[in-house]
Amino acid sequence: MSAQPSPQPSVTEPPGKPAQPPADATPSGPGAVAAKPARAATLFHLLLERGWDAEPAYTANQRIHAMSSEIVAAALEPVMAELRQMRETMVTKADLAERETRLIKWMFGAMLAQTAVIVGFVVGVVPLLK
């Protein structure tokens, strides 16, 4: 079931806001891109349909957008704090290289100690067993 869009009233928007081209305008010139149609049923147009003047309708529309942005920003703050904490605890490539270097040093140290123990055992204990 498709809904037919309601016709837009022919009321000019307040000064300072650029006029939008008609939705059925075709692009002209090479490489031109067709303009996106205006969103139907924006708060501005709904208020105009209810009889509001253009300037208060535009102001109300802008205030609603500002308030919703503040609400979204407040809701995103805990998420952003968690992301910052995760970024701080993440291991960097430099940390990985440093850990790899320490691990290799410990491996060679352990192999050297193991070799010393084996040589000491062979030199000290094996002759006593004969």
C-alpha positions, -999 to 999 in steps of 0.1 A, spaced: 0 0 0 17 32 -11 9 65 6 5 96 -16 26 125 -4 6 155 6 11 186 -16 34 212 -2 19 247 4 34 274 -16 46 296 12 81 312 10 105 303 38 120 330 59 150 350 45 184 335 51 174 300 42 182 291 6 152 281 -16 152 245 -27 148 237 -64 117 219 -75 119 181 -71 111 175 -108 139 197 -121 162 178 -144 199 184 -142 216 203 -170 251 201 -183 276 173 -184 282 156 -151 252 172 -134 236 153 -106 199 154 -99 189 172 -68 174 152 -39 138 159 -33 129 179 -2 118 158 28 81 158 30 64 166 64 92 185 80 82 203 112 85 236 94 60 225 67 37 209 92 35 241 113 28 261 81 0 237 73 -15 243 108 -16 281 101 17 293 117 36 322 102 68 313 84 92 330 108 79 314 141 76 280 123 112 282 111 124 292 146 104 263 162 120 239 137 155 252 145 149 250 183 136 214 180 168 204 161 190 221 187 172 204 216 173 170 200 211 175 194 216 183 231 196 152 241 216 130 218 249 145 230 239 139 266 230 103 258 263 97 239 286 111 267 287 77 286 294 59 254 322 83 245 337 80 280 338 42 276 354 44 242 381 67 256 388 43 284 390 14 259 414 34 237 436 41 268 438 4 277 445 -8 242 479 -22 234 499 -4 208 524 -19 183 553 -3 203 540 -22 234 539 -54 215 575 -50 202 587 -42 237 570 -73 251 585 -94 223 620 -81 230 617 -89 267 603 -124 260 633 -132 237 658 -119 263 642 -141 289 642 -171 266 679 -168 259 686 -163 296 666 -194 305 684 -214 278 718 -202 291 708 -212 327 696 -246 315 728 -252 296 748 -242 327 729 -267 349 733 -295 324 771 -288 320 774 -286 358 756 -319 362 778 -336 335 810 -323 350 802 -327 387 778 -357 391 785 -380 361 822 -388 371 811 -397 406 787 -423 391 815 -443 374 
